[in-house]
Amino acid sequence: MDWLARIDAYCERTDFSYWSEPVNAVTNAAFLVAALVMWPRVRGLTGGRVLAAILFAIGIGSYLFHTHATAWAATADVLPILAFILVYLFLVNRDVAGWPPVVAAIGTAGFVPYAAGLTLLLRDLPFFGVSSFYWSVPVLLVLYGFWLRRRVPATVRGFVIGAAILALSISLRSVDEAWCENLPLGTHFLWHVLNAVMLGWMIEVYRRHMLEGGAGRG
């Protein structure tokens, strides 16, 4: 793999200079702000602290991608996002569903074939194909919400709110290139802002669940 290969994936970018995506780059500060807001709120919750740290890393990785626009920077962008998904899913399996840690880990590993399968189903569909992988997350939140609706209704409401915010965010990400001719700035920066809100909210949902009795684990 050529780690220095250039990637032009967003409407705002017009060349490969460092600041060709200034709005896309700067709006990654939203992730940093969300992480810093949540850090003190999850004091005493190891899982919450891990999520807040990953959220901060998401902002750094995305900033690198929208400035360097290379394959290595794209990897730095994607890996923290995947880490957040997997850690959050493990915590839900363990602390919301109440599974033993080993079973929770096995259930978390199941995300990989699930996401791969849904990505294959969506990748050739108009609109959905642009962000096919990301749709696996709001769909999973809704599925978990349906499954846990009677056991933890307050937490499920949090999942549904998060899924709704993320669905809007993914939709705005998906139309970035399609609307480029009429909106040269693009819409990707809104994906950053809404995702920061959504991820911070999901940490808050976990925090509230644990404070309200959870499984007693942090």
N, C-alpha and C positions, 0 to 999 in steps of 0.2 A: 504494500500500500504506500502511495506517495503522500506522506503526512503534510507536505507543503503544497499539495494541490489546492488551487483556488476554487472557491465556491461562491457563486452568485445566485442566491435563492430568494431574495426579497426585493420588493418594488423600490424601496428607498435607495438601494445601492446602484450607483451609476458607473463606478470604476472600482479599482482595488486599492485605493488610498485608505489610510487608517481611519479617517473620519468620514467615509462615504455613507455611513449609516448613523449619523449623529443622534437622531431621535431614538432609533432602535437600541443604540448603545446606552444612552443616558437613562432611558426608562428602566434599565435593569436595576437602578437604584431602588426601585419599588420592592424588589426581593430583599435587598439589604435592610431596608426600613422594616419590612414585615418580620424579618428574622430578629432584628434588634428589639422590636416591640414584644415579640413572643418570648424571647429569651428569659427575661425576669418572671414572666407569667408562669413558666413551666419549671420554676425552681423546685427541686425535690423530685421531679419526674425525669428519670434518666431517658426514657423513650422520647419525651417531649423535647429535652435538650438536644438529643441526637437529631430530631427532625428540624429543629431551629438551626442547627449547625449546617445541615444539608441544604436548607433553604437559603442560607447565606452563600453557600458554595454554588447554588444554582445561579444566583445573581452574578457571581464572578465568572463562571463558565460561559454564561450567555453573553456577558460583556466581551469576553475574549473572542467569541465567535463573530459578533457583530462589528468588531474592529479589525481582527486579523483575517477573517473569512477564509480559513484554511481547514484542511481535513483534521489536523490535530486540534484546532480550536472547536470544530464541530463535535469532536469526541468529548472535549472538556465541557461542552454545552449539554450533551445528551446524558452522560454518565450520572451526574448528580440528580437529574430528573428521574432516571430509572431507579437510583438508590432511594430517593424519597418514596416512590411508589412501593417498592418492595419492603422498606422499613415500616411504612404506614400500614401496609397490608398485614405484615407480621404482627404488629401491635394490635390491630383490629382482631385478627384471629385469636391472639392470646388473651387480650384484655377485654374485648367486647364479646366475642363468641365464647370465650372461656376455655379454649383448647389448651392442652398441655403444650409446652414450648416446642417439643419435637414435632408434634402434629401441626402446630401453627407454622413451623418452618416448611413442612412438606406442603401444606396448603398454599403457602406463599410461593413456593417453587412452581405450583400449578399455574401461576399467572403467566409464565412464559409460553406454554402451549396455547393457553386461552387467548392471549394477546396476539400471538402469531396467527392463530386461526381466524380471529376477527379481522385482523389486518388484511389477510388474503381475501376475505369476503368483501371488504370495503374498498380495496385499493383501485379497482377499475370502475367504481361508481362515480358519476359526476358529483362534484362538491366534496363528498365524503373521502374520496381517494387521496386528496391533497394532505389530509391529516389522519389517515386511516389508523395508524397506531394509537394516536392520542384518544380516539373515540372509545378505546377499550376501557379507559378509566371511568368516565361518567356512567357508562353502561354497567360496569362492575359495582359502582357505588349504589346504583338503583337496585341491582340484584341483591346486594347485601342488605340494603334497606328493606326490601320486600321480605327477605328471610328473617331479619331481626326485628321487624316492626312491632311485634307484640312484646318482645323481651325488653327492648330498650328504645321506646318510642321517641324520647327526647334526642338521643344520639342519632337515631334514624332521620329525624327532621334535619339535623345538621348535615348528614350525608346527602340528603335530597337538595338542600340549599347549595352545598358544594358542587353537586353534579350539575345543577342549573347554571351556576356561575361558570363552571368549566365548559359546559356546552356552548354558552355564548362566546367564551374566550376562543374555543377551537373554531367556531364559525367565523370569527373575525380573522383568525389566522388563515383560514382556508380561502378567503376572498382577497387576500393581499395582492396577489398577482392579477387576478381577474379584474379588479377595480383600479389597477395601476394607471391606466390611460386617463381616467377621470380624477384619480386621487393619487398624484405622484408621491406623496408622503407614504402611501400604503397604510395598512391597518395592523401590521405586525406589532407595533408598539402597544396597541391596546391588549394584545395577547399577553404582553409582559405585565401590564398594570393589573388586569383582571386575574391573571394567574397568581400574582403576588397576593392579592386579596384572598383568592380561593385557598391557596396553600396555608396562608396564615390562619384562615378560618378553620381549615381542617385540623390544624394543630390545636386550636381553641376547642373544637369539638372533642378531641381526644382528652384534653385537659379537663373539661367539664365532666366528661364521662368518668374519669378517674376520681375526681373530687366527689362525685355523687355516689361513689361506691364501687365502680368498676370491678376489676378482678383483684384489686389490691396490689397490683404490680406496677412498677415504674419503668 
